[in-house]
């Protein structure tokens, strides 16, 4: 169960970082994404990344 929790946390963290990159305009992939240069997605990405870090910490206990 710890492994599954850690994997879910890592995936949430990576997705959050992707959303931050797209929301701030640093990552333009995919090119047709509606999230590009939309600051609200950087906020949502930050929240998701924090949740991912918390889940990773829970999974590693």
Secondary structure, 3 states (H helix, E strand, C coil): CHHHHHHHHHHHHHHHHHHHHHHHCCCCCCCCCCCCCCHHHHHHHHHHHHHHHHHHHHHCC
